[in-house]
Amino acid sequence: MMNMDYPQVARDTLKGNASPPSFPPFIENRLQECDEQLFRPRKNKKPLVLGNRLPDRNSIMLQSNDYLAISGHPAIRQAQLDVLNTQSQEPVMSAVFLHENSEKHAFEREIAAFSGFESAIICQSGWAANVGLMQVIADSTTPVYIDFFTHMSLWEGIKASGATAYPFRHNDPSHLERLVREHGQGVVLVDSLYSTTGDISPLREVIGVATRYGCVSVVDESHSLGTHGKHGAGLVNECGLTDQVHFITASLAKAFAGRAGIICCSERFAKYYPYMAYPAIFSSALLRHEIAGLQATLAVIRQGDNRRKALREISRYFREGLAALGYNLASQSQIVAIEGGLESDTELLRDALEERNIFGSVFLAPATPKTRSLMRFSLHSGIRTDELDYVLKVCEEIRDDIGMWNWKSTKRRKA
Ligand SMILES: Cc1ncc(COP(=O)(O)O)c(C=O)c1O
């Protein structure tokens, strides 16, 4: 019961009514700027990434990164439940305090064997993996060569390391080579499969340049680990480059449908990393039931050749269908993006799809260049051909109704 002797402020706090202190201009201005740039320009006054309504049971959802449709798999759920039901105490602490025989280390050995690397380091997320790795391997004296479309977490990793970034043109190994010749030995960063456009890095050529000039190579395999390569071992493995690439990193929140990240590396590097990387020292490790879930997930993924085949086939079917409609796509994978261009055009596209009960993901700056916002469809192995046929039919309608233009094609807007 409320004590009426409390001062008004305390009473308001107990009721949850206290008004928060106001912000000084250096914060207020930033919030205003966000409002002006993201909220106000939109017809519904909501950021473009949010639609006008929520999907329902009949909606076609092409937003999830669960490419092999394994989220909620009974074996994965059970593995987590078994740990939660049997364990009384959970060590909640940083990975730096974990001894050699922990479940974390057992899973790291399994995932290293899976990817073909000597060792692996499990991290709290793909973001933590990339930022932690860059902080450890680079400093202000290290030139870092980065494909222009590489994921933001690696760009943030460069900032964390204090290194200088030398961006090279997307998927252009000869531009990379020119920069390396000019600035010297350093670190080369690419994604194996690009998360906005769905195209694949020319890994043999990129790693060839890195190797010739004695650079360290880091390949982010977030969107190819589990989906590509033998039993899902990834693209570096598929290209036979495992003994030339120093590190692969990956988010386990894509094909692994979990919440974690990994760095695959040499045994020697894995030994020292936990004592050097800030995310390992200053942020808590995964919990045991999460590790158990990931171990079960790895088993499902290894046995998932049928899922991978289905994903490959439906992805090809969808890409070919869109290409036949005149869409000009960069995609070579399960990520298929239609470029709207200006945000206002992508808004039209988003609304037209949503009206027809199709939900993709809008990508805009800072995830894309400002004038190249896009609608991304993430396919998964469980999607049916008749569902894709419906999406293709809608894309045909949209093309004619709103005059869609996209990647590399000229704008065709209805008069
Ligand atoms: C290529 C790539 N790397 C890293 C990440 C970050 O992964 P996480 O969501 O596990 O932090 C993502 C996620 O969007 C990604 O697409």
The ligand as a Tripos MOL2 file, in Angstrom:
@<TRIPOS>MOLECULE
LIG
   16    16     1     0     0
SMALL
NO_CHARGES

@<TRIPOS>ATOM
      1 C1         27.5450  -10.8410  -42.3160 C.3       1 LIG1
      2 C2         27.1540  -10.6500  -40.8800 C.ar      1 LIG1
      3 N1         28.1130  -10.6360  -39.9300 N.ar      1 LIG1
      4 C3         27.8210  -10.4530  -38.6370 C.ar      1 LIG1
      5 C4         26.5120  -10.2680  -38.2130 C.ar      1 LIG1
      6 C5         26.2130  -10.0170  -36.7710 C.3       1 LIG1
      7 O1         25.6490  -11.1990  -36.2350 O.3       1 LIG1
      8 P1         24.8240  -11.2420  -34.8960 P.3       1 LIG1
      9 O2         23.4110  -10.9390  -35.2430 O.co2     1 LIG1
     10 O3         25.0040  -12.6580  -34.4090 O.co2     1 LIG1
     11 O4         25.4480  -10.2550  -33.9570 O.co2     1 LIG1
     12 C6         25.4790  -10.2800  -39.1560 C.ar      1 LIG1
     13 C7         24.0900  -10.0520  -38.7360 C.2       1 LIG1
     14 O5         23.3400   -9.2930  -39.2860 O.2       1 LIG1
     15 C8         25.8060  -10.4660  -40.5300 C.ar      1 LIG1
     16 O6         24.8530  -10.4510  -41.4780 O.3       1 LIG1
@<TRIPOS>BOND
     1     1     2 1
     2     2     3 ar
     3     2    15 ar
     4     3     4 ar
     5     4     5 ar
     6     5     6 1
     7     5    12 ar
     8     6     7 1
     9     7     8 1
    10     8     9 2
    11     8    10 1
    12     8    11 1
    13    12    13 1
    14    12    15 ar
    15    13    14 2
    16    15    16 1
@<TRIPOS>SUBSTRUCTURE
     1 LIG1         1 GROUP 0 **** ****
